[in-house]
Amino acid sequence: MKTNLIQIETTNADDFKNEIINGVITALKHFEEHSKNNSEIILSREEAAKLLSISLVTLWDLTRKDKIPAFRIGNKVRYKKSDVLNALTQKNQF
């Protein structure tokens, strides 16, 4: 595990605050870019159900009703992470 060492000597409170804010903004942008790149991850039924915090039976019911798109690879059912997340956001719209 890499540890970063920060040494504070001659800085005022405003500069220190701005440095922290800029670090947080940079980390959030990196997280956003990383999550966009990972949206095409293929999930198993178990992973999709865990992501949505639902049972496998509920996931199967939503898949059967075409609320969450799925596809088969051989005899296995798989889900695209982006499709699962899109189905979740569509369901939460009032």
ZADODO-932364 format. One record per atom (N, C-alpha, C, CB): residue in one letter; atom name; x, z, y. Coordinates in nm, 2 decimals, always signed. Glycine has a CB too. Layout:
tornu tidren east up north
A CA X Z Y $
...
This chain:
tornu tidren east up north
M N +0.08 +0.00 -0.12 $
M CA +0.00 +0.00 +0.00 $
M C +0.09 +0.00 +0.12 $
M CB -0.10 +0.12 +0.00 $
K N +0.06 -0.09 +0.21 $
K CA +0.14 -0.10 +0.33 $
K C +0.09 -0.01 +0.44 $
K CB +0.14 -0.25 +0.39 $
T N +0.18 +0.07 +0.50 $
T CA +0.14 +0.16 +0.61 $
T C +0.20 +0.12 +0.74 $
T CB +0.19 +0.31 +0.57 $
N N +0.12 +0.11 +0.84 $
N CA +0.16 +0.07 +0.97 $
N C +0.19 +0.20 +1.05 $
N CB +0.06 -0.01 +1.05 $
L N +0.30 +0.20 +1.12 $
L CA +0.34 +0.31 +1.20 $
L C +0.33 +0.28 +1.35 $
L CB +0.49 +0.35 +1.17 $
I N +0.25 +0.36 +1.42 $
I CA +0.23 +0.34 +1.56 $
I C +0.30 +0.45 +1.64 $
I CB +0.08 +0.33 +1.60 $
Q N +0.38 +0.42 +1.73 $
Q CA +0.45 +0.52 +1.81 $
Q C +0.40 +0.50 +1.96 $
Q CB +0.60 +0.51 +1.80 $
I N +0.34 +0.61 +2.01 $
I CA +0.29 +0.61 +2.14 $
I C +0.38 +0.69 +2.23 $
I CB +0.14 +0.67 +2.15 $
E N +0.44 +0.63 +2.33 $
E CA +0.53 +0.70 +2.42 $
E C +0.47 +0.70 +2.56 $
E CB +0.67 +0.63 +2.42 $
T N +0.48 +0.59 +2.63 $
T CA +0.44 +0.58 +2.77 $
T C +0.33 +0.48 +2.79 $
T CB +0.56 +0.54 +2.86 $
T N +0.21 +0.53 +2.77 $
T CA +0.09 +0.45 +2.79 $
T C -0.02 +0.54 +2.84 $
T CB +0.04 +0.38 +2.65 $
N N -0.11 +0.48 +2.92 $
N CA -0.22 +0.56 +2.97 $
N C -0.34 +0.54 +2.88 $
N CB -0.25 +0.51 +3.12 $
A N -0.44 +0.62 +2.91 $
A CA -0.56 +0.63 +2.82 $
A C -0.63 +0.50 +2.82 $
A CB -0.65 +0.74 +2.87 $
D N -0.64 +0.43 +2.93 $
D CA -0.71 +0.30 +2.93 $
D C -0.64 +0.19 +2.85 $
D CB -0.73 +0.25 +3.08 $
D N -0.51 +0.18 +2.86 $
D CA -0.44 +0.09 +2.78 $
D C -0.45 +0.12 +2.63 $
D CB -0.29 +0.09 +2.82 $
F N -0.45 +0.24 +2.60 $
F CA -0.46 +0.28 +2.46 $
F C -0.60 +0.25 +2.41 $
F CB -0.43 +0.43 +2.44 $
K N -0.70 +0.28 +2.49 $
K CA -0.84 +0.25 +2.45 $
K C -0.86 +0.10 +2.43 $
K CB -0.94 +0.30 +2.56 $
N N -0.80 +0.02 +2.52 $
N CA -0.82 -0.13 +2.51 $
N C -0.74 -0.18 +2.39 $
N CB -0.76 -0.20 +2.64 $
E N -0.63 -0.13 +2.35 $
E CA -0.56 -0.17 +2.24 $
E C -0.64 -0.14 +2.11 $
E CB -0.42 -0.10 +2.23 $
I N -0.70 -0.03 +2.10 $
I CA -0.79 +0.00 +1.99 $
I C -0.91 -0.09 +1.98 $
I CB -0.84 +0.15 +2.00 $
I N -0.97 -0.12 +2.09 $
I CA -1.09 -0.21 +2.10 $
I C -1.05 -0.35 +2.05 $
I CB -1.15 -0.21 +2.24 $
N N -0.93 -0.40 +2.10 $
N CA -0.89 -0.53 +2.06 $
N C -0.85 -0.53 +1.91 $
N CB -0.76 -0.57 +2.14 $
G N -0.80 -0.43 +1.86 $
G CA -0.77 -0.42 +1.71 $
G C -0.90 -0.43 +1.63 $
G CB -0.69 -0.30 +1.68 $
V N -1.00 -0.35 +1.68 $
V CA -1.13 -0.36 +1.60 $
V C -1.19 -0.49 +1.61 $
V CB -1.22 -0.25 +1.66 $
I N -1.19 -0.56 +1.73 $
I CA -1.25 -0.69 +1.74 $
I C -1.18 -0.79 +1.65 $
I CB -1.24 -0.74 +1.89 $
T N -1.05 -0.78 +1.65 $
T CA -0.97 -0.87 +1.56 $
T C -1.01 -0.85 +1.41 $
T CB -0.82 -0.85 +1.58 $
A N -1.02 -0.72 +1.37 $
A CA -1.05 -0.69 +1.24 $
A C -1.19 -0.75 +1.20 $
A CB -1.05 -0.54 +1.21 $
L N -1.29 -0.73 +1.29 $
L CA -1.42 -0.78 +1.27 $
L C -1.43 -0.93 +1.26 $
L CB -1.52 -0.73 +1.38 $
K N -1.35 -1.00 +1.34 $
K CA -1.35 -1.15 +1.33 $
K C -1.29 -1.19 +1.20 $
K CB -1.26 -1.21 +1.45 $
H N -1.18 -1.12 +1.16 $
H CA -1.12 -1.15 +1.03 $
H C -1.22 -1.13 +0.92 $
H CB -0.99 -1.07 +1.01 $
F N -1.29 -1.02 +0.92 $
F CA -1.39 -0.99 +0.82 $
F C -1.50 -1.10 +0.82 $
F CB -1.46 -0.85 +0.84 $
E N -1.55 -1.14 +0.93 $
E CA -1.65 -1.25 +0.94 $
E C -1.60 -1.38 +0.88 $
E CB -1.69 -1.27 +1.09 $
E N -1.48 -1.42 +0.91 $
E CA -1.42 -1.54 +0.86 $
E C -1.41 -1.53 +0.71 $
E CB -1.29 -1.58 +0.92 $
H N -1.36 -1.41 +0.66 $
H CA -1.34 -1.39 +0.52 $
H C -1.47 -1.39 +0.44 $
H CB -1.27 -1.26 +0.49 $
S N -1.58 -1.34 +0.50 $
S CA -1.71 -1.33 +0.43 $
S C -1.77 -1.47 +0.43 $
S CB -1.80 -1.24 +0.50 $
K N -1.74 -1.56 +0.53 $
K CA -1.79 -1.69 +0.53 $
K C -1.73 -1.77 +0.42 $
K CB -1.77 -1.76 +0.66 $
N N -1.60 -1.75 +0.40 $
N CA -1.53 -1.82 +0.29 $
N C -1.57 -1.78 +0.15 $
N CB -1.38 -1.80 +0.31 $
N N -1.62 -1.66 +0.14 $
N CA -1.65 -1.60 +0.01 $
N C -1.80 -1.63 -0.02 $
N CB -1.62 -1.46 +0.00 $
S N -1.87 -1.70 +0.06 $
S CA -2.02 -1.72 +0.04 $
S C -2.04 -1.81 -0.08 $
S CB -2.08 -1.77 +0.17 $
E N -1.95 -1.89 -0.12 $
E CA -1.97 -1.98 -0.23 $
E C -1.92 -1.92 -0.36 $
E CB -1.90 -2.11 -0.21 $
I N -1.91 -1.79 -0.37 $
I CA -1.87 -1.73 -0.49 $
I C -1.99 -1.74 -0.59 $
I CB -1.83 -1.58 -0.47 $
I N -1.96 -1.76 -0.72 $
I CA -2.06 -1.77 -0.82 $
I C -2.08 -1.63 -0.88 $
I CB -2.02 -1.87 -0.93 $
L N -2.20 -1.58 -0.89 $
L CA -2.23 -1.45 -0.94 $
L C -2.30 -1.46 -1.07 $
L CB -2.32 -1.37 -0.84 $
S N -2.28 -1.36 -1.16 $
S CA -2.35 -1.35 -1.28 $
S C -2.49 -1.28 -1.25 $
S CB -2.27 -1.27 -1.39 $
R N -2.57 -1.27 -1.35 $
R CA -2.70 -1.21 -1.33 $
R C -2.68 -1.06 -1.29 $
R CB -2.79 -1.21 -1.45 $
E N -2.59 -0.99 -1.35 $
E CA -2.56 -0.85 -1.33 $
E C -2.51 -0.83 -1.18 $
E CB -2.46 -0.80 -1.43 $
E N -2.41 -0.92 -1.14 $
E CA -2.36 -0.91 -1.01 $
E C -2.46 -0.94 -0.90 $
E CB -2.24 -1.01 -0.99 $
A N -2.55 -1.04 -0.92 $
A CA -2.65 -1.07 -0.83 $
A C -2.75 -0.95 -0.81 $
A CB -2.73 -1.20 -0.87 $
A N -2.79 -0.89 -0.93 $
A CA -2.88 -0.78 -0.92 $
A C -2.82 -0.66 -0.85 $
A CB -2.92 -0.74 -1.07 $
K N -2.69 -0.64 -0.88 $
K CA -2.62 -0.53 -0.81 $
K C -2.61 -0.55 -0.66 $
K CB -2.48 -0.51 -0.88 $
L N -2.58 -0.67 -0.62 $
L CA -2.57 -0.71 -0.48 $
L C -2.70 -0.68 -0.41 $
L CB -2.53 -0.85 -0.46 $
L N -2.81 -0.71 -0.48 $
L CA -2.95 -0.69 -0.42 $
L C -3.00 -0.55 -0.45 $
L CB -3.04 -0.79 -0.47 $
S N -2.94 -0.47 -0.53 $
S CA -2.98 -0.34 -0.57 $
S C -3.12 -0.35 -0.64 $
S CB -2.99 -0.24 -0.45 $
I N -3.13 -0.44 -0.73 $
I CA -3.26 -0.46 -0.80 $
I C -3.22 -0.46 -0.95 $
I CB -3.34 -0.58 -0.76 $
S N -3.33 -0.45 -1.03 $
S CA -3.31 -0.46 -1.18 $
S C -3.29 -0.60 -1.22 $
S CB -3.42 -0.39 -1.25 $
L N -3.24 -0.62 -1.34 $
L CA -3.23 -0.76 -1.40 $
L C -3.37 -0.82 -1.42 $
L CB -3.16 -0.76 -1.53 $
V N -3.47 -0.74 -1.45 $
V CA -3.61 -0.79 -1.47 $
V C -3.66 -0.84 -1.34 $
V CB -3.70 -0.67 -1.52 $
T N -3.64 -0.76 -1.23 $
T CA -3.68 -0.81 -1.09 $
T C -3.61 -0.94 -1.05 $
T CB -3.66 -0.70 -0.99 $
L N -3.48 -0.94 -1.08 $
L CA -3.41 -1.06 -1.05 $
L C -3.46 -1.18 -1.12 $
L CB -3.26 -1.04 -1.08 $
W N -3.49 -1.17 -1.25 $
W CA -3.55 -1.27 -1.33 $
W C -3.68 -1.32 -1.28 $
W CB -3.56 -1.23 -1.48 $
D N -3.77 -1.22 -1.24 $
D CA -3.90 -1.25 -1.18 $
D C -3.88 -1.33 -1.05 $
D CB -3.98 -1.12 -1.15 $
L N -3.79 -1.29 -0.96 $
L CA -3.77 -1.36 -0.84 $
L C -3.71 -1.50 -0.86 $
L CB -3.67 -1.29 -0.75 $
T N -3.63 -1.52 -0.97 $
T CA -3.57 -1.65 -1.00 $
T C -3.68 -1.74 -1.06 $
T CB -3.46 -1.63 -1.11 $
R N -3.77 -1.68 -1.14 $
R CA -3.88 -1.76 -1.20 $
R C -3.98 -1.81 -1.10 $
R CB -3.95 -1.67 -1.31 $
K N -3.99 -1.73 -0.99 $
K CA -4.09 -1.76 -0.88 $
K C -4.02 -1.85 -0.78 $
K CB -4.14 -1.64 -0.82 $
D N -3.89 -1.89 -0.80 $
D CA -3.81 -1.98 -0.71 $
D C -3.79 -1.91 -0.58 $
D CB -3.88 -2.11 -0.69 $
K N -3.78 -1.78 -0.57 $
K CA -3.74 -1.71 -0.45 $
K C -3.59 -1.70 -0.44 $
K CB -3.81 -1.57 -0.45 $
I N -3.52 -1.70 -0.55 $
I CA -3.38 -1.70 -0.55 $
I C -3.33 -1.81 -0.64 $
I CB -3.32 -1.56 -0.60 $
P N -3.27 -1.92 -0.59 $
P CA -3.23 -2.03 -0.67 $
P C -3.12 -1.99 -0.77 $
P CB -3.18 -2.14 -0.58 $
A N -3.12 -2.04 -0.89 $
A CA -3.02 -2.01 -0.99 $
A C -2.99 -2.15 -1.06 $
A CB -3.07 -1.91 -1.09 $
F N -2.88 -2.15 -1.13 $
F CA -2.84 -2.26 -1.21 $
F C -2.78 -2.22 -1.34 $
F CB -2.75 -2.36 -1.13 $
R N -2.77 -2.31 -1.43 $
R CA -2.72 -2.27 -1.56 $
R C -2.58 -2.34 -1.58 $
R CB -2.81 -2.31 -1.68 $
I N -2.49 -2.26 -1.64 $
I CA -2.37 -2.31 -1.69 $
I C -2.37 -2.28 -1.84 $
I CB -2.24 -2.25 -1.61 $
G N -2.39 -2.38 -1.92 $
G CA -2.40 -2.36 -2.06 $
G C -2.53 -2.28 -2.08 $
G CB -2.28 -2.28 -2.12 $
N N -2.53 -2.17 -2.15 $
N CA -2.65 -2.09 -2.17 $
N C -2.65 -1.97 -2.07 $
N CB -2.65 -2.04 -2.31 $
K N -2.56 -1.96 -1.97 $
K CA -2.55 -1.85 -1.88 $
K C -2.62 -1.89 -1.75 $
K CB -2.40 -1.82 -1.85 $
V N -2.69 -1.80 -1.69 $
V CA -2.76 -1.82 -1.56 $
V C -2.66 -1.76 -1.45 $
V CB -2.90 -1.74 -1.55 $
R N -2.64 -1.84 -1.35 $
R CA -2.55 -1.81 -1.24 $
R C -2.62 -1.83 -1.10 $
R CB -2.42 -1.89 -1.25 $
Y N -2.57 -1.75 -1.00 $
Y CA -2.62 -1.76 -0.87 $
Y C -2.51 -1.78 -0.77 $
Y CB -2.70 -1.63 -0.83 $
K N -2.54 -1.86 -0.67 $
K CA -2.44 -1.87 -0.56 $
K C -2.47 -1.75 -0.46 $
K CB -2.45 -2.00 -0.48 $
K N -2.36 -1.68 -0.42 $
K CA -2.37 -1.57 -0.34 $
K C -2.45 -1.60 -0.21 $
K CB -2.23 -1.51 -0.30 $
S N -2.42 -1.72 -0.15 $
S CA -2.48 -1.76 -0.03 $
S C -2.63 -1.77 -0.05 $
S CB -2.43 -1.89 +0.02 $
D N -2.68 -1.83 -0.17 $
D CA -2.82 -1.84 -0.19 $
D C -2.89 -1.70 -0.21 $
D CB -2.84 -1.92 -0.32 $
V N -2.82 -1.61 -0.27 $
V CA -2.87 -1.48 -0.29 $
V C -2.89 -1.41 -0.15 $
V CB -2.78 -1.39 -0.38 $
L N -2.79 -1.42 -0.07 $
L CA -2.80 -1.36 +0.07 $
L C -2.90 -1.43 +0.15 $
L CB -2.66 -1.36 +0.13 $
N N -2.91 -1.56 +0.14 $
N CA -3.02 -1.63 +0.22 $
N C -3.16 -1.59 +0.17 $
N CB -3.00 -1.78 +0.20 $
A N -3.17 -1.57 +0.05 $
A CA -3.31 -1.53 +0.00 $
A C -3.34 -1.39 +0.05 $
A CB -3.31 -1.53 -0.16 $
L N -3.24 -1.31 +0.06 $
L CA -3.26 -1.17 +0.11 $
L C -3.30 -1.17 +0.26 $
L CB -3.13 -1.09 +0.09 $
T N -3.23 -1.25 +0.34 $
T CA -3.26 -1.26 +0.48 $
T C -3.40 -1.32 +0.50 $
T CB -3.15 -1.34 +0.56 $
Q N -3.44 -1.42 +0.42 $
Q CA -3.57 -1.48 +0.43 $
Q C -3.68 -1.38 +0.40 $
Q CB -3.58 -1.61 +0.35 $
K N -3.65 -1.30 +0.30 $
K CA -3.75 -1.20 +0.26 $
K C -3.77 -1.09 +0.36 $
K CB -3.71 -1.14 +0.12 $
N N -3.66 -1.07 +0.44 $
N CA -3.67 -0.96 +0.54 $
N C -3.73 -1.01 +0.68 $
N CB -3.54 -0.90 +0.56 $
Q N -3.76 -1.13 +0.69 $
Q CA -3.82 -1.18 +0.81 $
Q C -3.96 -1.15 +0.81 $
Q CB -3.79 -1.34 +0.83 $
F N -4.01 -1.10 +0.92 $
F CA -4.15 -1.07 +0.93 $
F C -4.23 -1.18 +1.00 $
F CB -4.17 -0.94 +1.01 $
